[in-house]
Amino acid sequence: MPETIKVNAHDFRSKCEESFAYFCAWQTDCGDTVRNDGTPLDFFDDFHIDVCNFLQFGGNRKILVIPRGFLKSHIAARLYPIWLTLKWADHRTLIVGNTTFNSKKRVNEIKSTLIHPDCKTAWPEIIPKSTRKVRWSDECADVMRPGSYSDGSFESAGVGKKVTGQHKNLIIEDDTSCPDVDDLTAEYIMPSKSDIEQAVGWHRTCYPLLIDPMHDEVLIITTRWCFYDLVDWVQKNESYFNFFEKPAEDGNFEDCLYPKRFPSQICRELYDTMGTFRYSALYRNNPRPPSDMIFKPSDTQYYENIEAPGDVFVTLDPIPPESGGGFGYDYAAIIACLHPKEKPHRGSLYVLEYRYGRFTVAQQIDSAYELAIKYGARVIFVETTFFQFDMKIRLLDKIRTEGGRMSVDHDSHTGKKNSKDLRIMGLQPLFERGAVFIKGNMKELENEMYQYVPGSKRVSRDDLLDALAMQLKYFRLQIVDRPVIEKKPQYLLSDILTEIATDRRKKGMRYGHRAQTTPYHVFT
């Protein structure tokens, strides 16, 4: 416990209420987090003072954009609403996250801060002595306040939750564009187009929830995940927001913003691990613009259900046996796609379902066969070379054993990276003209699309894209109705001779002959 609280709690409380930076520095360096040797970790850095001053004096429409791991949520989504409530007990805050689970975590952190003995000593009339007398859950937590309100002091919600009948003094949008975590790699994948639209849609409807929209606050806390995110939308449509934006370093790994946790060496390691584009977005606040993308988010077409006659083909991009079961870099990708036969869907490609993971050879065969049976596929196409030719034989054996009616097609793999890139690039014109349709939950496929860089594996994997590109072997071109051309009328020889006799003085005729303009000479 700081000596200031022991000596004079009133004086300490006055300093905290006067300066959010003072309150934040005390809360961040109170010794709760320690190293292995028992010494406390000093997380609070100089740039955090600028963050605190921006939150305190930056107006009532604010955006805070700093990289991941720089304590932005700890300061802005946890300590800032606490500080405002300790100054005015009737203050009410709504914390919105990309999921309800994440927003509940913020309220849970707020609760653990409020019941700290130091807070009870400095603000005894606000901190509840017993949590049984107030609402005290991760969805809604109250402090002791003079007024009686249906709204809690701190409430949580996800962007997918419909919030009605609430009235707040502060709405915090905490990384609502943050993507899901890949179940296979435990890495954050790139947010899909629907994720961004959901975050933007929630933001546009939040203003009626403010008690006094002219004076109450909207605070957006975020990291730049992609170019077309919520920050980009606000910059284009709501110019009255005040921005605080700081990159992790100056672009040369020298002048680091947060050297206590992210010095130059750590930034270089992150760059090597993430690759150019992902690191540029997350730690330099400079996401890749759509003009640099092969597959642009604006070209992505979604569908829910499709009922159209056509053929289904299953394509398999396999991995060798040593890559299965969690080893190696490549992933097996099996995709089932519908190729409609008739208009208006002919000329389109519908991705029905895919399986994606580090599968063993047996799992790859079973997954391909299951998708073929589920959607009535005519053909299972597998890329073959060395061990994969054996996979084709085993697929045929399984089909015979199970009594399936599909055939197995194959194509030899050249082993050259550029041939794979050329095949994937063949998808780009189809996406550009809106001929490829995917479902909204196919986020792994979207992640590969938006981060695909020909010739590079550092940026992102491309296994699903490669399996999808194999579908081009069976793609049906769209039937185009040819315009009816009116045929020229046929003329008889007598018609031609009549025109020659009557139109001698004209320079040209409809039959493509030039009329004679000089007089005839009769020779005797």
C-alpha positions as CSV (number, residue, x, y, z in Angstrom):
1,M,0.0,0.0,0.0
2,P,1.5,3.4,-0.9
3,E,2.6,5.5,2.1
4,T,0.3,8.4,0.9
5,I,-2.7,6.3,1.7
6,K,-1.5,5.3,5.1
7,V,-0.6,8.9,6.0
8,N,-3.4,10.9,4.4
9,A,-6.1,9.0,2.4
10,H,-7.9,12.3,1.7
11,D,-4.9,13.9,0.1
12,F,-4.1,10.8,-1.9
13,R,-7.7,10.7,-3.1
14,S,-7.6,14.3,-4.2
15,K,-4.5,13.7,-6.3
16,C,-6.0,10.7,-8.0
17,E,-9.3,12.5,-8.8
18,E,-7.4,15.5,-10.1
19,S,-5.1,13.5,-12.5
20,F,-6.0,10.3,-14.3
21,A,-2.3,9.8,-15.0
22,Y,-1.5,9.8,-11.3
23,F,-4.3,7.3,-10.6
24,C,-3.3,5.1,-13.5
25,A,0.4,5.1,-12.5
26,W,-0.6,4.1,-9.0
27,Q,-2.9,1.3,-10.2
28,T,-0.4,0.0,-12.8
29,D,2.6,-0.1,-10.5
30,C,1.0,-1.3,-7.3
31,G,3.1,-4.5,-7.3
32,D,0.4,-7.0,-8.2
33,T,2.5,-8.4,-11.0
34,V,5.9,-9.7,-10.1
35,R,8.9,-11.5,-11.8
36,N,10.2,-14.9,-10.9
37,D,12.5,-13.4,-8.3
38,G,9.6,-11.6,-6.6
39,T,10.4,-8.1,-7.7
40,P,7.5,-6.1,-9.1
41,L,7.2,-5.4,-12.8
42,D,7.1,-1.7,-13.7
43,F,4.7,-1.6,-16.7
44,F,3.9,2.1,-16.7
45,D,6.0,4.0,-19.2
46,D,6.4,7.7,-20.2
47,F,4.1,7.4,-23.3
48,H,1.3,6.1,-21.0
49,I,1.1,9.6,-19.4
50,D,0.3,11.0,-22.9
51,V,-2.4,8.3,-23.2
52,C,-3.9,9.3,-19.8
53,N,-3.9,13.0,-20.6
54,F,-5.6,12.3,-24.0
55,L,-8.3,10.3,-22.2
56,Q,-8.8,13.0,-19.6
57,F,-8.7,16.1,-21.9
58,G,-9.3,14.8,-25.4
59,G,-13.0,15.6,-25.6
60,N,-16.0,13.3,-25.7
61,R,-15.3,11.6,-29.1
62,K,-12.0,9.8,-28.9
63,I,-10.1,7.0,-30.8
64,L,-7.1,5.4,-29.2
65,V,-4.9,3.5,-31.7
66,I,-1.8,1.8,-30.3
67,P,-0.3,-1.7,-30.9
68,R,-1.2,-4.9,-29.1
69,G,0.3,-5.4,-25.7
70,F,0.8,-1.7,-25.0
71,L,-1.8,-1.7,-22.1
72,K,-4.4,0.2,-24.0
73,S,-7.3,-1.9,-22.8
74,H,-5.9,-1.9,-19.2
75,I,-5.8,1.8,-19.1
76,A,-8.7,2.9,-21.3
77,A,-11.3,0.1,-20.8
78,R,-10.5,-0.8,-17.2
79,L,-9.0,2.1,-15.2
80,Y,-10.6,5.0,-17.1
81,P,-14.2,4.1,-16.3
82,I,-13.2,3.3,-12.7
83,W,-11.6,6.7,-12.4
84,L,-14.7,8.5,-13.7
85,T,-17.0,6.5,-11.4
86,L,-14.9,7.2,-8.3
87,K,-15.2,11.0,-9.1
88,W,-19.0,10.7,-9.7
89,A,-20.7,7.6,-8.3
90,D,-23.8,8.0,-10.6
91,H,-21.6,7.5,-13.7
92,R,-22.6,4.6,-15.9
93,T,-20.4,2.8,-18.4
94,L,-21.1,0.3,-21.2
95,I,-18.1,-1.8,-22.4
96,V,-18.6,-3.4,-25.8
97,G,-16.2,-6.0,-27.2
98,N,-16.0,-8.2,-30.3
99,T,-17.6,-10.9,-28.2
100,T,-19.6,-10.9,-25.0
101,F,-17.0,-13.1,-23.3
102,N,-14.3,-10.5,-23.9
103,S,-16.4,-7.6,-22.6
104,K,-17.3,-9.6,-19.5
105,K,-13.6,-10.0,-18.8
106,R,-13.3,-6.2,-18.7
107,V,-16.1,-5.9,-16.1
108,N,-14.5,-8.8,-14.1
109,E,-11.2,-6.8,-14.1
110,I,-13.0,-3.7,-12.9
111,K,-14.5,-5.6,-10.0
112,S,-11.2,-7.0,-8.9
113,T,-9.7,-3.4,-8.9
114,L,-12.6,-1.9,-7.0
115,I,-12.4,-4.4,-4.1
116,H,-8.7,-3.8,-3.6
117,P,-8.0,-2.6,0.0
118,D,-6.4,0.6,-1.2
119,C,-9.6,1.6,-3.1
120,K,-11.7,0.8,-0.1
121,T,-9.5,3.0,2.1
122,A,-9.6,6.0,-0.2
123,W,-13.2,5.8,-1.4
124,P,-15.1,4.0,1.4
125,E,-18.5,5.5,0.5
126,I,-18.4,4.3,-3.1
127,I,-16.8,0.9,-2.9
128,P,-19.5,-1.6,-1.7
129,K,-18.6,-3.2,1.7
130,S,-20.5,-6.3,0.7
131,T,-21.1,-7.4,-2.8
132,R,-24.3,-9.1,-1.7
133,K,-26.1,-5.7,-1.4
134,V,-25.4,-4.7,-5.0
135,R,-25.5,-6.2,-8.5
136,W,-22.1,-7.8,-8.8
137,S,-21.7,-10.0,-11.9
138,D,-19.6,-9.9,-15.1
139,E,-22.6,-8.6,-17.0
140,C,-23.5,-5.8,-14.6
141,A,-21.6,-4.5,-11.5
142,D,-22.7,-1.6,-9.3
143,V,-21.0,0.7,-6.8
144,M,-22.7,2.5,-3.9
145,R,-24.4,5.4,-5.5
146,P,-26.9,8.1,-4.4
147,G,-29.4,7.5,-7.2
148,S,-31.4,4.3,-8.1
149,Y,-31.0,3.3,-11.7
150,S,-31.9,0.3,-13.8
151,D,-28.6,0.6,-15.6
152,G,-25.5,-0.7,-13.8
153,S,-22.4,1.3,-13.1
154,F,-20.5,-1.1,-15.4
155,E,-22.1,-3.3,-18.0
156,S,-20.8,-5.5,-20.8
157,A,-22.0,-6.4,-24.2
158,G,-20.8,-7.9,-27.5
159,V,-21.3,-6.4,-30.9
160,G,-23.7,-9.2,-31.7
161,K,-25.9,-8.4,-28.7
162,K,-28.9,-6.1,-29.2
163,V,-28.8,-3.4,-26.5
164,T,-32.0,-1.5,-25.8
165,G,-33.4,0.5,-22.9
166,Q,-30.0,1.5,-21.6
167,H,-28.7,5.0,-20.9
168,K,-25.0,5.5,-20.4
169,N,-22.5,8.3,-19.8
170,L,-19.6,6.4,-21.4
171,I,-19.6,3.8,-24.2
172,I,-16.3,2.1,-24.7
173,E,-15.8,0.1,-28.0
174,D,-12.9,-2.1,-27.1
175,D,-11.3,-3.7,-30.2
176,T,-14.7,-4.6,-31.7
177,S,-13.0,-5.3,-35.0
178,C,-10.7,-7.9,-33.4
179,P,-10.8,-11.1,-35.3
180,D,-11.3,-14.6,-34.0
181,V,-8.5,-16.9,-33.0
182,D,-7.6,-19.7,-35.4
183,D,-8.4,-23.0,-33.6
184,L,-5.5,-24.7,-35.3
185,T,-2.7,-22.2,-34.8
186,A,-4.0,-20.1,-31.8
187,E,-3.1,-17.1,-33.9
188,Y,-5.4,-14.1,-34.7
189,I,-6.6,-14.3,-38.2
190,M,-7.5,-11.3,-40.3
191,P,-11.1,-10.0,-39.7
192,S,-13.6,-10.9,-42.4
193,K,-15.7,-8.4,-44.2
194,S,-18.7,-9.4,-42.1
195,D,-16.7,-8.8,-38.9
196,I,-16.0,-5.2,-39.9
197,E,-19.5,-4.5,-41.0
198,Q,-20.8,-5.8,-37.7
199,A,-18.4,-3.5,-35.7
200,V,-19.3,-0.5,-37.9
201,G,-23.0,-1.3,-37.6
202,W,-22.9,-1.4,-33.8
203,H,-20.9,1.9,-33.7
204,R,-23.5,3.7,-35.8
205,T,-26.3,2.7,-33.4
206,C,-24.6,3.5,-30.1
207,Y,-25.3,7.2,-29.9
208,P,-29.0,6.9,-28.8
209,L,-27.7,5.0,-25.8
210,L,-26.0,8.1,-24.4
211,I,-27.9,10.1,-21.8
212,D,-26.6,13.4,-23.1
213,P,-25.1,12.9,-26.5
214,M,-23.7,16.4,-26.6
215,H,-21.5,15.8,-23.5
216,D,-21.4,12.1,-22.8
217,E,-18.5,10.1,-24.3
218,V,-17.8,7.5,-27.0
219,L,-14.4,6.0,-26.8
220,I,-13.0,3.6,-29.4
221,I,-10.0,1.5,-28.4
222,T,-8.5,-0.5,-31.2
223,T,-5.5,-2.0,-33.0
224,R,-5.3,-1.7,-36.8
225,W,-6.0,-5.2,-38.1
226,C,-6.8,-4.3,-41.7
227,F,-7.2,-1.3,-43.9
228,Y,-11.0,-1.4,-44.1
229,D,-11.6,-1.5,-40.3
230,L,-13.6,0.7,-38.0
231,V,-10.8,3.3,-37.8
232,D,-10.9,3.7,-41.6
233,W,-14.7,4.1,-41.5
234,V,-14.6,6.8,-38.7
235,Q,-11.9,8.7,-40.5
236,K,-14.0,8.9,-43.7
237,N,-17.4,9.5,-42.0
238,E,-16.9,11.1,-38.6
239,S,-14.2,13.7,-38.8
240,Y,-15.1,15.2,-35.4
241,F,-13.4,12.3,-33.5
242,N,-10.0,13.1,-31.9
243,F,-7.3,10.6,-32.6
244,F,-4.4,9.4,-30.5
245,E,-2.2,7.1,-32.7
246,K,1.3,5.9,-32.0
247,P,3.3,3.1,-33.7
248,A,5.5,0.7,-31.9
249,E,8.7,2.1,-33.5
250,D,9.9,4.6,-36.1
251,G,10.0,2.1,-39.0
252,N,13.7,1.3,-38.5
253,F,13.4,-0.5,-35.1
254,E,15.3,2.3,-33.3
255,D,13.0,4.8,-31.6
256,C,10.7,2.4,-29.7
257,L,7.5,3.7,-28.1
258,Y,7.4,1.2,-25.2
259,P,11.0,0.1,-24.6
260,K,10.2,-1.5,-21.2
261,R,8.2,-4.3,-22.9
262,F,8.9,-3.9,-26.6
263,P,12.5,-2.9,-27.2
264,S,14.1,-3.0,-30.6
265,Q,15.1,-6.6,-30.3
266,I,11.5,-7.7,-29.6
267,C,10.1,-5.6,-32.4
268,R,12.5,-7.3,-34.8
269,E,11.5,-10.7,-33.6
270,L,7.8,-9.9,-34.1
271,Y,8.6,-8.6,-37.6
272,D,10.4,-11.9,-38.5
273,T,7.6,-14.0,-37.0
274,M,4.6,-12.1,-38.5
275,G,5.9,-10.9,-41.8
276,T,5.8,-7.5,-43.4
277,F,2.1,-7.0,-43.8
278,R,0.8,-8.3,-40.5
279,Y,3.5,-6.5,-38.5
280,S,2.9,-3.3,-40.4
281,A,-0.8,-3.4,-39.4
282,L,-0.5,-4.4,-35.8
283,Y,2.6,-2.6,-34.7
284,R,3.1,0.3,-37.2
285,N,-0.6,1.2,-37.6
286,N,-0.2,0.9,-41.3
287,P,-2.3,-1.9,-42.7
288,R,-2.1,-3.1,-46.2
289,P,-4.4,-1.1,-48.5
290,P,-6.8,-2.9,-50.8
291,S,-4.9,-1.7,-53.9
292,D,-2.0,-4.0,-52.8
293,M,-4.3,-7.0,-52.3
294,I,-4.7,-9.7,-54.9
295,F,-8.2,-10.6,-53.5
296,K,-10.0,-7.5,-52.3
297,P,-12.6,-7.5,-49.6
298,S,-15.0,-5.5,-51.8
299,D,-15.0,-8.5,-54.2
300,T,-16.1,-11.0,-51.6
301,Q,-19.6,-12.4,-52.2
302,Y,-21.5,-14.2,-49.5
303,Y,-24.5,-16.6,-49.7
304,E,-26.5,-18.6,-47.2
305,N,-28.3,-21.2,-49.2
306,I,-28.1,-22.2,-52.9
307,E,-30.6,-24.4,-54.7
308,A,-29.5,-24.8,-58.3
309,P,-28.9,-27.9,-60.5
310,G,-25.2,-28.5,-61.0
311,D,-22.3,-30.7,-60.3
312,V,-20.3,-30.9,-57.1
313,F,-16.5,-31.5,-57.1
314,V,-14.3,-32.2,-54.2
315,T,-10.6,-31.1,-54.4
316,L,-7.9,-32.2,-52.1
317,D,-4.6,-30.4,-51.5
318,P,-2.8,-33.1,-49.4
319,I,0.2,-33.0,-47.1
320,P,2.8,-35.7,-46.6
321,P,2.5,-38.2,-43.7
322,E,5.3,-36.5,-41.7
323,S,3.2,-33.2,-41.7
324,G,0.1,-34.8,-40.2
325,G,-0.7,-34.9,-36.6
326,G,0.7,-31.5,-35.8
327,F,4.1,-31.5,-37.5
328,G,5.3,-29.3,-40.4
329,Y,4.0,-26.1,-41.8
330,D,1.5,-27.2,-44.5
331,Y,-2.1,-27.9,-43.8
332,A,-4.4,-30.3,-45.6
333,A,-7.3,-28.6,-47.4
334,I,-10.4,-30.4,-48.8
335,I,-13.0,-28.2,-50.5
336,A,-16.4,-29.1,-51.9
337,C,-17.8,-26.7,-54.5
338,L,-21.0,-26.5,-56.5
339,H,-20.7,-25.7,-60.3
340,P,-24.3,-24.7,-61.4
341,K,-25.4,-25.9,-64.9
342,E,-28.2,-23.4,-65.7
343,K,-28.7,-19.7,-65.7
344,P,-28.7,-17.5,-63.8
345,H,-26.1,-19.3,-61.6
346,R,-24.1,-20.8,-64.4
347,G,-20.6,-19.2,-64.5
348,S,-20.5,-19.0,-60.7
349,L,-18.7,-21.1,-58.1
350,Y,-20.2,-21.8,-54.7
351,V,-17.9,-23.0,-51.9
352,L,-20.2,-25.4,-49.9
353,E,-17.8,-26.6,-47.2
354,Y,-14.2,-27.3,-46.5
355,R,-12.0,-29.3,-44.0
356,Y,-8.8,-27.8,-42.9
357,G,-6.1,-29.0,-40.6
358,R,-3.0,-31.1,-40.0
359,F,-4.5,-34.4,-40.9
360,T,-3.0,-37.8,-41.3
361,V,-3.3,-39.5,-44.6
362,A,-6.2,-41.6,-43.4
363,Q,-8.0,-38.5,-42.1
364,Q,-7.5,-36.7,-45.4
365,I,-9.0,-39.7,-47.3
366,D,-12.0,-39.9,-44.8
367,S,-12.7,-36.2,-45.0
368,A,-12.6,-36.1,-48.8
369,Y,-14.9,-39.1,-49.0
370,E,-17.3,-37.7,-46.4
371,L,-17.7,-34.4,-48.2
372,A,-18.2,-36.2,-51.5
373,I,-21.0,-38.4,-50.0
374,K,-22.6,-35.4,-48.1
375,Y,-23.0,-33.3,-51.3
376,G,-23.2,-36.0,-53.9
377,A,-19.9,-35.1,-55.6
378,R,-19.2,-36.6,-59.1
379,V,-15.4,-36.4,-58.8
380,I,-12.7,-36.2,-56.1
381,F,-9.7,-34.5,-57.5
382,V,-6.3,-35.0,-55.7
383,E,-2.9,-33.6,-56.6
384,T,-0.5,-36.5,-56.9
385,T,3.2,-36.8,-56.6
386,F,5.2,-39.5,-54.9
387,F,3.2,-40.5,-51.8
388,Q,0.1,-38.7,-53.0
389,F,-0.3,-41.2,-55.9
390,D,-0.7,-43.8,-53.2
391,M,-3.4,-41.6,-51.7
392,K,-5.3,-41.8,-55.0
393,I,-5.1,-45.6,-54.9
394,R,-6.3,-45.6,-51.3
395,L,-9.2,-43.3,-52.2
396,L,-10.3,-45.7,-54.9
397,D,-10.1,-48.6,-52.5
398,K,-12.3,-46.7,-50.0
399,I,-14.9,-45.9,-52.7
400,R,-15.1,-49.5,-53.8
401,T,-15.3,-50.7,-50.2
402,E,-18.0,-48.2,-49.2
403,G,-19.9,-48.5,-52.5
404,G,-19.5,-44.9,-53.6
405,R,-20.3,-43.8,-57.1
406,M,-17.8,-41.0,-57.6
407,S,-14.6,-41.1,-59.6
408,V,-11.1,-40.0,-58.6
409,D,-9.2,-37.6,-60.8
410,H,-5.6,-36.5,-60.4
411,D,-3.0,-34.2,-61.7
412,S,0.7,-34.3,-61.2
413,H,2.2,-31.7,-59.0
414,T,5.3,-29.9,-60.5
415,G,6.8,-29.0,-57.2
416,K,7.4,-25.5,-58.3
417,K,6.0,-22.6,-56.2
418,N,5.4,-20.4,-59.2
419,S,3.0,-23.0,-60.8
420,K,1.0,-23.0,-57.6
421,D,0.9,-19.2,-57.6
422,L,-0.2,-19.2,-61.2
423,R,-3.1,-21.5,-60.4
424,I,-4.2,-19.4,-57.5
425,M,-4.0,-16.2,-59.5
426,G,-6.5,-17.8,-61.9
427,L,-9.1,-17.3,-59.2
428,Q,-8.6,-13.5,-59.1
429,P,-10.7,-12.7,-62.2
430,L,-13.6,-14.8,-60.9
431,F,-13.5,-13.0,-57.5
432,E,-13.3,-9.6,-59.2
433,R,-16.4,-10.2,-61.3
434,G,-18.3,-11.6,-58.3
435,A,-18.5,-15.2,-59.5
436,V,-17.2,-16.9,-56.4
437,F,-19.5,-17.2,-53.4
438,I,-18.5,-18.2,-49.9
439,K,-20.3,-18.5,-46.5
440,G,-19.9,-15.9,-43.8
441,N,-18.3,-18.3,-41.4
442,M,-15.4,-19.3,-43.8
443,K,-13.0,-17.0,-42.0
444,E,-9.9,-19.1,-42.6
445,L,-10.5,-18.9,-46.3
446,E,-11.0,-15.1,-46.1
447,N,-7.8,-14.8,-44.1
448,E,-5.8,-16.5,-46.8
449,M,-7.4,-14.4,-49.5
450,Y,-6.7,-11.0,-48.0
451,Q,-3.1,-11.8,-47.0
452,Y,-2.1,-13.8,-50.0
453,V,1.2,-12.7,-51.5
454,P,2.5,-14.6,-54.6
455,G,5.8,-16.3,-54.0
456,S,5.8,-15.9,-50.2
457,K,4.8,-18.2,-47.3
458,R,5.9,-15.9,-44.5
459,V,2.8,-13.7,-44.7
460,S,0.1,-16.4,-44.7
461,R,-0.7,-19.9,-45.7
462,D,-2.4,-20.6,-49.0
463,D,-3.6,-24.2,-48.7
464,L,-7.3,-23.5,-48.9
465,L,-6.7,-21.1,-51.9
466,D,-4.7,-23.9,-53.7
467,A,-7.5,-26.4,-53.1
468,L,-10.1,-23.9,-54.4
469,A,-7.9,-23.1,-57.4
470,M,-8.0,-26.8,-58.3
471,Q,-11.8,-26.4,-58.9
472,L,-11.0,-24.3,-62.0
473,K,-10.4,-27.6,-63.9
474,Y,-14.2,-28.1,-63.8
475,F,-15.4,-24.5,-64.0
476,R,-18.2,-23.8,-66.4
477,L,-18.2,-20.6,-68.3
478,Q,-21.3,-18.5,-68.2
479,I,-23.7,-18.9,-71.2
480,V,-24.0,-15.5,-72.9
481,D,-26.9,-14.8,-75.1
482,R,-25.6,-13.7,-78.5
483,P,-27.2,-10.6,-80.0
484,V,-29.4,-11.3,-83.0
485,I,-27.8,-9.7,-86.0
486,E,-30.1,-8.8,-88.8
487,K,-28.9,-10.3,-92.0
488,K,-28.4,-8.1,-95.1
489,P,-31.0,-8.6,-97.8
490,Q,-29.9,-10.7,-100.8
491,Y,-30.1,-9.0,-104.1
492,L,-30.5,-10.5,-107.6
493,L,-28.2,-9.7,-110.5
494,S,-31.0,-7.7,-112.1
495,D,-31.1,-5.5,-109.0
496,I,-27.4,-4.8,-109.3
497,L,-27.5,-4.0,-113.0
498,T,-30.5,-1.6,-112.4
499,E,-28.5,0.3,-109.7
500,I,-25.5,0.6,-112.0
501,A,-27.6,2.0,-114.8
502,T,-29.4,4.6,-112.5
503,D,-26.6,5.6,-110.1
504,R,-23.6,6.0,-112.4
505,R,-22.6,9.4,-111.1
506,K,-22.3,8.2,-107.4
507,K,-18.8,7.6,-106.0
508,G,-19.8,4.4,-104.1
509,M,-22.5,1.8,-104.1
510,R,-24.0,-0.5,-101.4
511,Y,-22.3,-3.5,-103.0
512,G,-18.8,-2.3,-102.3
513,H,-18.0,-1.3,-106.0
514,R,-16.9,2.2,-107.0
515,A,-18.9,3.7,-109.9
516,Q,-17.2,4.8,-113.0
517,T,-17.0,8.6,-113.1
518,T,-15.4,9.1,-116.5
519,P,-17.4,9.0,-119.7
520,Y,-17.4,6.0,-121.9
521,H,-15.4,6.1,-125.1
522,V,-16.7,4.3,-128.1
523,F,-14.0,2.9,-130.4
524,T,-14.8,2.4,-134.0
